[in-house]
């Protein structure tokens, strides 16, 4: 079922990307100068509009993934701390069980205090 969902999602995304590319195939000038629109300092001439749209989308996805990863940092730290505590407690249990199940020396009676 998961495989089917992934396949359908991939094809939907591929078709949607193709539609965006076909609908926005005009050439535009990409300018990074907000103050001087007549003679911008940084400009890329004749860029397909869909490259701008898809590039901006990709940058948004990367920034969203990065911010999500940073937001989960405290949870990952708590998970590591809990795993360390579990390992420490398991070692303590092993030591205590070794003390409890230590066999008595042969020929000697069990001494009670």
N, CA, C and O of each residue as an XYZ file, in Angstrom:
452
protein
N       0.821     -1.195      0.000
C       0.000      0.000      0.000
C       0.868      1.263      0.000
O       0.567      2.234     -0.694
N       1.943      1.234      0.785
C       2.845      2.373      0.835
C       3.524      2.577     -0.510
O       3.719      3.708     -0.955
N       3.881      1.478     -1.147
C       4.532      1.567     -2.449
C       3.597      2.211     -3.478
O       4.033      3.029     -4.289
N       2.336      1.846     -3.444
C       1.356      2.421     -4.349
C       1.203      3.916     -4.097
O       1.153      4.706     -5.040
N       1.130      4.303     -2.828
C       1.004      5.723     -2.486
C       2.220      6.507     -2.973
O       2.073      7.592     -3.535
N       3.417      5.966     -2.760
C       4.630      6.652     -3.211
C       4.639      6.813     -4.725
O       4.997      7.872     -5.242
N       4.247      5.763     -5.432
C       4.224      5.817     -6.894
C       3.223      6.859     -7.384
O       3.540      7.655     -8.268
N       2.031      6.858     -6.822
C       1.019      7.839     -7.222
C       1.475      9.259     -6.892
O       1.285     10.176     -7.691
N       2.067      9.440     -5.732
C       2.543     10.764     -5.341
C       3.651     11.232     -6.281
O       3.666     12.395     -6.686
N       4.580     10.341     -6.631
C       5.664     10.700     -7.541
C       5.110     11.120     -8.893
O       5.533     12.138     -9.441
N       4.172     10.355     -9.441
C       3.626     10.688    -10.753
C       2.820     11.986    -10.706
O       2.874     12.778    -11.647
N       2.081     12.210     -9.633
C       1.352     13.466     -9.485
C       2.324     14.640     -9.440
O       2.089     15.667    -10.077
N       3.414     14.492     -8.691
C       4.411     15.549     -8.596
C       5.094     15.786     -9.943
O       5.352     16.930    -10.316
N       5.387     14.706    -10.675
C       6.028     14.849    -11.983
C       5.099     15.554    -12.971
O       5.543     16.414    -13.732
N       3.834     15.201    -12.964
C       2.874     15.835    -13.877
C       2.677     17.303    -13.506
O       2.627     18.167    -14.381
N       2.565     17.581    -12.211
C       2.391     18.965    -11.768
C       3.609     19.817    -12.142
O       3.453     20.967    -12.551
N       4.810     19.268    -12.006
C       6.025     19.984    -12.391
C       6.046     20.241    -13.890
O       6.430     21.325    -14.330
N       5.638     19.258    -14.674
C       5.595     19.432    -16.127
C       4.588     20.517    -16.521
O       4.862     21.326    -17.407
N       3.445     20.532    -15.876
C       2.430     21.546    -16.180
C       2.956     22.937    -15.854
O       2.749     23.872    -16.627
N       3.636     23.085    -14.714
C       4.215     24.381    -14.338
C       5.271     24.796    -15.361
O       5.342     25.964    -15.744
N       6.087     23.846    -15.802
C       7.142     24.163    -16.761
C       6.562     24.593    -18.100
O       7.068     25.533    -18.714
N       5.516     23.929    -18.562
C       4.918     24.276    -19.857
C       4.172     25.604    -19.764
O       4.232     26.414    -20.690
N       3.477     25.832    -18.662
C       2.687     27.053    -18.524
C       3.561     28.290    -18.320
O       3.132     29.403    -18.625
N       4.769     28.112    -17.814
C       5.644     29.250    -17.504
C       6.963     29.150    -18.263
O       8.035     29.264    -17.670
N       6.884     28.939    -19.561
C       8.107     28.761    -20.336
C       8.613     30.049    -20.964
O       9.561     30.015    -21.749
N       8.017     31.162    -20.645
C       8.448     32.449    -21.204
C       9.795     32.851    -20.620
O      10.146     32.458    -19.507
N      10.544     33.639    -21.387
C      11.823     34.163    -20.910
C      11.574     35.455    -20.147
O      10.811     36.315    -20.588
N      12.230     35.580    -18.990
C      12.124     36.792    -18.169
C      13.521     37.185    -17.704
O      14.460     36.393    -17.772
N      13.638     38.423    -17.230
C      14.892     38.885    -16.638
C      14.790     38.721    -15.130
O      13.818     39.162    -14.516
N      15.784     38.093    -14.539
C      15.821     37.882    -13.090
C      16.742     38.926    -12.488
O      17.946     38.919    -12.742
N      16.178     39.826    -11.687
C      16.932     40.921    -11.105
C      16.932     40.795     -9.584
O      15.913     40.473     -8.973
N      18.096     41.055     -8.986
C      18.225     41.027     -7.535
C      18.474     42.416     -6.954
O      18.990     42.538     -5.842
N      18.119     43.450     -7.685
C      18.297     44.822     -7.228
C      16.919     45.444     -7.000
O      16.262     45.824     -7.969
N      16.462     45.559     -5.756
C      15.123     46.089     -5.502
C      15.032     47.614     -5.630
O      13.925     48.153     -5.664
N      16.161     48.319     -5.701
C      16.128     49.774     -5.683
C      16.174     50.404     -7.066
O      15.622     51.488     -7.259
N      16.807     49.766     -8.020
C      16.952     50.346     -9.348
C      16.418     49.350    -10.378
O      17.143     48.457    -10.816
N      15.168     49.503    -10.758
C      14.565     48.555    -11.687
C      14.919     48.832    -13.143
O      14.792     47.940    -13.981
N      15.359     50.048    -13.463
C      15.696     50.364    -14.853
C      17.078     49.837    -15.232
O      17.260     49.327    -16.338
N      18.046     49.953    -14.338
C      19.393     49.439    -14.599
C      19.880     48.695    -13.362
O      20.699     49.223    -12.610
N      19.392     47.482    -13.138
C      19.757     46.757    -11.912
C      21.236     46.370    -11.889
O      21.861     46.178    -12.932
N      21.776     46.263    -10.683
C      23.192     45.915    -10.520
C      23.423     44.429    -10.824
O      24.399     44.078    -11.488
N      22.543     43.571    -10.350
C      22.664     42.128    -10.575
C      21.435     41.672    -11.350
O      20.313     41.741    -10.847
N      21.652     41.209    -12.570
C      20.532     40.776    -13.396
C      20.971     39.583    -14.241
O      22.096     39.534    -14.738
N      20.064     38.632    -14.391
C      20.263     37.507    -15.301
C      19.248     37.664    -16.422
O      18.042     37.635    -16.174
N      19.720     37.828    -17.645
C      18.852     38.040    -18.793
C      18.387     36.713    -19.375
O      19.128     35.729    -19.401
N      17.148     36.710    -19.838
C      16.588     35.585    -20.581
C      16.655     34.269    -19.807
O      17.289     33.309    -20.247
N      15.999     34.239    -18.662
C      15.889     33.028    -17.857
C      14.457     32.524    -17.985
O      13.510     33.306    -17.897
N      14.300     31.240    -18.189
C      12.947     30.679    -18.254
C      12.266     30.859    -16.901
O      12.873     30.648    -15.851
N      11.012     31.248    -16.943
C      10.290     31.547    -15.717
C      10.108     30.306    -14.846
O      10.107     30.415    -13.619
N       9.954     29.131    -15.454
C       9.741     27.943    -14.635
C      10.992     27.570    -13.847
O      10.880     26.943    -12.793
N      12.201     27.943    -14.336
C      13.410     27.688    -13.557
C      13.407     28.519    -12.283
O      13.864     28.061    -11.236
N      12.900     29.722    -12.371
C      12.812     30.583    -11.190
C      11.819     29.998    -10.190
O      12.090     29.946     -8.990
N      10.669     29.560    -10.697
C       9.639     28.992     -9.820
C      10.137     27.716     -9.156
O       9.995     27.554     -7.944
N      10.719     26.807     -9.936
C      11.187     25.536     -9.383
C      12.386     25.749     -8.452
O      12.517     25.062     -7.439
N      13.252     26.694     -8.796
C      14.381     26.991     -7.901
C      13.932     27.554     -6.566
O      14.452     27.178     -5.516
N      12.961     28.458     -6.612
C      12.429     29.021     -5.366
C      11.738     27.936     -4.536
O      11.846     27.921     -3.309
N      11.031     27.037     -5.209
C      10.383     25.924     -4.495
C      11.416     25.030     -3.835
O      11.241     24.622     -2.687
N      12.491     24.722     -4.546
C      13.543     23.869     -3.991
C      14.213     24.538     -2.795
O      14.490     23.880     -1.792
N      14.473     25.822     -2.891
C      15.071     26.546     -1.761
C      14.124     26.516     -0.559
O      14.568     26.348      0.576
N      12.830     26.677     -0.804
C      11.851     26.610      0.287
C      11.805     25.248      0.945
O      11.685     25.152      2.166
N      11.898     24.188      0.148
C      11.895     22.828      0.708
C      13.128     22.598      1.554
O      13.034     22.047      2.651
N      14.294     23.015      1.055
C      15.539     22.829      1.803
C      15.506     23.613      3.113
O      15.888     23.085      4.157
N      15.057     24.859      3.069
C      14.980     25.660      4.303
C      13.963     25.087      5.285
O      14.192     25.108      6.494
N      12.847     24.577      4.781
C      11.851     23.956      5.654
C      12.383     22.700      6.323
O      12.145     22.482      7.511
N      13.103     21.870      5.572
C      13.701     20.660      6.149
C      14.740     21.020      7.202
O      14.813     20.391      8.257
N      15.539     22.034      6.904
C      16.572     22.453      7.840
C      15.964     22.993      9.137
O      16.435     22.663     10.225
N      14.929     23.813      9.027
C      14.311     24.368     10.240
C      13.616     23.270     11.043
O      13.615     23.316     12.273
N      13.032     22.296     10.372
C      12.415     21.170     11.071
C      13.478     20.357     11.810
O      13.267     19.938     12.948
N      14.616     20.138     11.159
C      15.702     19.387     11.786
C      16.208     20.130     13.016
O      16.470     19.511     14.047
N      16.349     21.462     12.916
C      16.802     22.240     14.062
C      15.776     22.233     15.194
O      16.146     22.213     16.368
N      14.502     22.249     14.849
C      13.461     22.246     15.878
C      13.417     20.916     16.626
O      12.997     20.871     17.783
N      13.843     19.839     15.980
C      13.816     18.521     16.610
C      15.088     18.223     17.402
O      15.195     17.148     17.992
N      16.039     19.129     17.433
C      17.303     18.905     18.137
C      17.103     18.568     19.618
O      17.746     17.637     20.104
N      16.239     19.284     20.362
C      16.044     18.902     21.771
C      15.466     17.500     21.935
O      15.797     16.799     22.891
N      14.618     17.095     21.019
C      14.056     15.745     21.104
C      15.129     14.690     20.860
O      15.162     13.662     21.536
N      16.000     14.944     19.899
C      17.083     13.995     19.633
C      18.031     13.910     20.815
O      18.512     12.825     21.141
N      18.312     15.047     21.470
C      19.181     15.051     22.648
C      18.540     14.278     23.794
O      19.222     13.513     24.476
N      17.250     14.465     24.014
C      16.551     13.722     25.068
C      16.565     12.222     24.770
O      16.717     11.411     25.683
N      16.410     11.854     23.507
C      16.456     10.443     23.121
C      17.832      9.849     23.407
O      17.930      8.737     23.927
N      18.894     10.579     23.073
C      20.250     10.092     23.365
C      20.468      9.948     24.870
O      21.061      8.969     25.322
N      19.991     10.919     25.641
C      20.146     10.840     27.099
C      19.405      9.634     27.662
O      19.930      8.928     28.523
N      18.186      9.394     27.178
C      17.419      8.244     27.660
C      18.067      6.929     27.260
O      18.058      5.978     28.042
N      18.631      6.855     26.058
C      19.315      5.629     25.638
C      20.547      5.377     26.501
O      20.827      4.232     26.855
N      21.289      6.435     26.845
C      22.446      6.281     27.732
C      22.012      5.799     29.113
O      22.661      4.941     29.712
N      20.917      6.351     29.610
C      20.406      5.943     30.922
C      19.964      4.488     30.896
O      20.209      3.749     31.850
N      19.311      4.067     29.809
C      18.878      2.673     29.687
C      20.082      1.737     29.673
O      20.072      0.703     30.341
N      21.128      2.096     28.909
C      22.329      1.248     28.874
C      22.989      1.154     30.255
O      23.429      0.082     30.671
N      23.051      2.291     30.955
C      23.648      2.290     32.294
C      22.845      1.411     33.253
O      23.426      0.646     34.023
N      21.517      1.514     33.213
C      20.676      0.705     34.089
C      20.754     -0.774     33.731
O      20.714     -1.623     34.620
N      20.863     -1.096     32.445
C      21.006     -2.503     32.044
C      22.315     -3.079     32.564
O      22.354     -4.230     32.999
N      23.399     -2.284     32.525
C      24.672     -2.751     33.085
C      24.553     -2.977     34.592
O      25.080     -3.960     35.112
N      23.868     -2.078     35.295
C      23.665     -2.240     36.733
C      22.876     -3.506     37.025
O      23.199     -4.233     37.965
N      21.848     -3.779     36.231
C      21.043     -5.000     36.420
C      21.899     -6.237     36.210
O      21.796     -7.199     36.970
N      22.753     -6.220     35.176
C      23.627     -7.370     34.924
C      24.566     -7.611     36.097
O      24.789     -8.755     36.494
N      25.120     -6.525     36.656
C      26.021     -6.660     37.800
C      25.262     -7.216     38.994
O      25.752     -8.119     39.671
N      24.076     -6.692     39.259
C      23.287     -7.165     40.396
C      22.865     -8.621     40.217
O      22.866     -9.388     41.180
N      22.506     -9.005     38.998
C      22.125    -10.401     38.758
C      23.329    -11.318     38.898
O      23.189    -12.451     39.358
N      24.506    -10.849     38.509
C      25.705    -11.662     38.679
C      26.010    -11.869     40.153
O      26.462    -12.945     40.544
N      25.770    -10.856     40.977
C      25.992    -10.978     42.420
C      24.982    -11.952     43.015
O      25.341    -12.776     43.857
N      23.728    -11.868     42.590
C      22.669    -12.713     43.150
C      22.886    -14.165     42.762
O      22.721    -15.050     43.601
N      23.244    -14.430     41.543
C      23.346    -15.808     41.049
C      24.747    -16.369     41.195
O      25.050    -17.414     40.620
N      25.614    -15.698     41.951
C      26.969    -16.186     42.166
C      26.901    -17.510     42.920
O      26.337    -17.577     44.012
N      27.467    -18.551     42.345
C      27.351    -19.852     43.023
C      28.199    -19.881     44.296
O      29.259    -19.260     44.373
N      27.701    -20.620     45.290
C      28.434    -20.791     46.542
C      29.598    -21.734     46.304
O      29.548    -22.571     45.403
N      30.645    -21.602     47.104
C      31.803    -22.481     46.953
C      31.402    -23.876     47.387
O      30.701    -24.045     48.385
N      31.846    -24.879     46.639
C      31.466    -26.256     47.003
C      32.057    -26.640     48.361
O      33.174    -26.257     48.708
N      31.270    -27.408     49.115
C      31.719    -27.906     50.399
C      31.432    -26.977     51.557
O      31.689    -27.323     52.710
N      30.912    -25.822     51.272
C      30.616    -24.892     52.359
C      29.121    -24.650     52.407
O      28.471    -24.566     51.365
N      28.592    -24.542     53.556
C      27.177    -24.267     53.731
C      26.942    -22.786     53.543
O      27.835    -21.960     53.737
N      25.747    -22.478     53.169
C      25.372    -21.089     52.967
C      25.300    -20.397     54.315
O      24.581    -20.831     55.215
N      26.045    -19.328     54.444
C      26.069    -18.605     55.719
C      24.989    -17.532     55.723
O      24.867    -16.751     54.780
N      24.235    -17.507     56.765
C      23.213    -16.485     56.930
C      23.691    -15.489     57.978
O      24.226    -15.876     59.016
N      23.500    -14.254     57.709
C      23.951    -13.246     58.643
C      22.850    -12.843     59.558
O      23.047    -11.992     60.425
